Amino acid sequence: MKHSTFFKNKVIIVTGATSGIGENLALRFSYLGAKVVLAARNKARLTALKNHINSIGKEAIAVKTDISIEKEVINLINRTQDKWERIDFLISNAGQYIQGYMDDINAEAFRESFEVNFYGSLYAVKHIIPIMFHQKSGHIVFINTLDSKKGIVGDGPYVAAKSALNGFADVLRQEVKETGIKVLTVYPGRVDTPMIQDIHVPWISPKMSVEKVVNAVIKGILKNKPIVVIPKSLYFLGALNNIFPRVMDWIYKKFRLEGNKINN
Ligand SMILES: NC(=O)c1ccc[n+]([C@@H]2O[C@H](COP(=O)([O-])OP(=O)(O)OC[C@H]3O[C@@H](n4cnc5c(N)ncnc54)[C@H](OP(=O)(O)O)[C@@H]3O)[C@@H](O)[C@H]2O)c1
């Protein structure tokens, strides 16, 4: 089916819709005629985006939500149901890049990372799945990261939570297979968004444009893919790390894949 009709009138919740990948996905879905539910914590940015979408004649609502708080996620889902009485897509995108080294493990940083990067998605799925079961249809899209296929030094809290999410999505996809619900996990490499704006990355792993990620997500949905890796050239990263972990460690160290902090 073509882009232009597939998303028309579909009800799509996008978490993390105030910036980067989420904001651009929400805009693209709106252009394609979807009814978009914008969720994030920054009310002013949510309202500005909603007003922009409405100003181009498209439908959107904004629901201020901290996805790490289950009752706020329940409110997000209730508001969507009250307005449009169904949920066709959950784009579970909201996330935070929480770093920390292992020589001084900060359990609080791990907890914080799990709350947003893992439990935020878990709460949304937990409360949306019954609705999708009832509809006998629905599509859940997780925006994960290539870092969950091969960890980067200094990123322990982020990588651990995204790896947990990876496992959750893998089991979920298999368990809902016969119910009409589809599950896609997207693994982008570095993306040019505010999340990593203060990191200068090495030439071997350049920041890709948000548009590239948006296009890959749309294509992955249309083709009902279980996973999408961007860029495609890194499709075998996880397998390579399983077979040659020390070689991969060496490559990551040699090319300083963790990048350098830009000091302003
Ligand atoms: N940028 C990259 O290189 C990269 C690479 C691979 C994967 N990813 C993943 O892509 C996703 C989007 O990242 P991005 O690069 O677009 O980052 P971004 O520009 O920093 O946007 C993150 C979004 O998440 C929202 N958010 C953060 N904490 C939240 C919370 N507790 N509740 C609700 N919303 C929350 C933020 O909005 P508020 O502050 O308004 O809440 C914002 O809209 C993340 O899951 C990230 O891990 C990013």
The ligand as an SDF file (V2000), in Angstrom:
LIG
                    3D

 48 52  0  0  0  0  0  0  0  0999 V2000
   20.1900   10.7780   18.6070 N   0  0  0  0  0  0  0  0  0  0  0  0
   20.7800    9.6110   18.4700 C   0  0  0  0  0  0  0  0  0  0  0  0
   21.9720    9.5060   18.1100 O   0  0  0  0  0  0  0  0  0  0  0  0
   19.9940    8.3390   18.6840 C   0  0  0  0  0  0  0  0  0  0  0  0
   20.5450    7.1550   18.1840 C   0  0  0  0  0  0  0  0  0  0  0  0
   19.8590    5.9670   18.3700 C   0  0  0  0  0  0  0  0  0  0  0  0
   18.6570    5.9630   19.0370 C   0  0  0  0  0  0  0  0  0  0  0  0
   18.1380    7.1310   19.5250 N   0  0  0  0  0  0  0  0  0  0  0  0
   16.8820    7.0500   20.2580 C   0  0  0  0  0  0  0  0  0  0  0  0
   15.9120    7.7950   19.5800 O   0  0  0  0  0  0  0  0  0  0  0  0
   14.9260    8.2570   20.5130 C   0  0  0  0  0  0  0  0  0  0  0  0
   14.6990    9.7420   20.2900 C   0  0  0  0  0  0  0  0  0  0  0  0
   15.9170   10.4210   20.5470 O   0  0  0  0  0  0  0  0  0  0  0  0
   16.3210   11.8040   19.8630 P   0  0  0  0  0  0  0  0  0  0  0  0
   17.6810   11.6310   19.3510 O   0  0  0  0  0  0  0  0  0  0  0  0
   15.2260   12.2830   18.9940 O   0  0  0  0  0  0  0  0  0  0  0  0
   16.4450   12.6730   21.2040 O   0  0  0  0  0  0  0  0  0  0  0  0
   15.9360   14.1270   21.6250 P   0  0  0  0  0  0  0  0  0  0  0  0
   15.9980   15.0460   20.4870 O   0  0  0  0  0  0  0  0  0  0  0  0
   16.6930   14.4250   22.8690 O   0  0  0  0  0  0  0  0  0  0  0  0
   14.4070   13.8480   21.9850 O   0  0  0  0  0  0  0  0  0  0  0  0
   14.0460   13.0550   23.0820 C   0  0  0  0  0  0  0  0  0  0  0  0
   12.5490   13.1750   23.2970 C   0  0  0  0  0  0  0  0  0  0  0  0
   12.1880   12.3480   24.4100 O   0  0  0  0  0  0  0  0  0  0  0  0
   11.3840   13.1250   25.3010 C   0  0  0  0  0  0  0  0  0  0  0  0
   11.5170   12.6280   26.6580 N   0  0  0  0  0  0  0  0  0  0  0  0
   12.6590   12.4800   27.3960 C   0  0  0  0  0  0  0  0  0  0  0  0
   12.3450   12.0150   28.6140 N   0  0  0  0  0  0  0  0  0  0  0  0
   10.9910   11.8560   28.6520 C   0  0  0  0  0  0  0  0  0  0  0  0
   10.0780   11.4180   29.6360 C   0  0  0  0  0  0  0  0  0  0  0  0
   10.4780   11.0170   30.8520 N   0  0  0  0  0  0  0  0  0  0  0  0
    8.7560   11.3830   29.3330 N   0  0  0  0  0  0  0  0  0  0  0  0
    8.3340   11.7730   28.1140 C   0  0  0  0  0  0  0  0  0  0  0  0
    9.1470   12.1960   27.1330 N   0  0  0  0  0  0  0  0  0  0  0  0
   10.4630   12.2410   27.4210 C   0  0  0  0  0  0  0  0  0  0  0  0
   11.8700   14.5640   25.1280 C   0  0  0  0  0  0  0  0  0  0  0  0
   10.8490   15.4950   25.4220 O   0  0  0  0  0  0  0  0  0  0  0  0
   10.6410   16.2960   26.7980 P   0  0  0  0  0  0  0  0  0  0  0  0
   11.9830   16.7410   27.2720 O   0  0  0  0  0  0  0  0  0  0  0  0
    9.7140   17.3990   26.3880 O   0  0  0  0  0  0  0  0  0  0  0  0
    9.9810   15.3250   27.7290 O   0  0  0  0  0  0  0  0  0  0  0  0
   12.1170   14.5880   23.6150 C   0  0  0  0  0  0  0  0  0  0  0  0
   10.9150   14.8700   22.9390 O   0  0  0  0  0  0  0  0  0  0  0  0
   15.4550    7.9070   21.8990 C   0  0  0  0  0  0  0  0  0  0  0  0
   14.8050    6.7700   22.3760 O   0  0  0  0  0  0  0  0  0  0  0  0
   16.9230    7.6200   21.6500 C   0  0  0  0  0  0  0  0  0  0  0  0
   17.4520    6.7170   22.5770 O   0  0  0  0  0  0  0  0  0  0  0  0
   18.7790    8.3150   19.3460 C   0  0  0  0  0  0  0  0  0  0  0  0
  1  2  1  0
  2  3  2  0
  2  4  1  0
  4  5  1  0
  4 48  2  0
  5  6  2  0
  6  7  1  0
  7  8  2  0
  8  9  1  0
  8 48  1  0
  9 10  1  0
  9 46  1  0
 10 11  1  0
 11 12  1  0
 11 44  1  0
 12 13  1  0
 13 14  1  0
 14 15  2  0
 14 16  1  0
 14 17  1  0
 17 18  1  0
 18 19  2  0
 18 20  1  0
 18 21  1  0
 21 22  1  0
 22 23  1  0
 23 24  1  0
 23 42  1  0
 24 25  1  0
 25 26  1  0
 25 36  1  0
 26 27  1  0
 26 35  1  0
 27 28  2  0
 28 29  1  0
 29 30  1  0
 29 35  2  0
 30 31  1  0
 30 32  2  0
 32 33  1  0
 33 34  2  0
 34 35  1  0
 36 37  1  0
 36 42  1  0
 37 38  1  0
 38 39  2  0
 38 40  1  0
 38 41  1  0
 42 43  1  0
 44 45  1  0
 44 46  1  0
 46 47  1  0
M  CHG  2   8   1  16  -1
M  END
$$$$
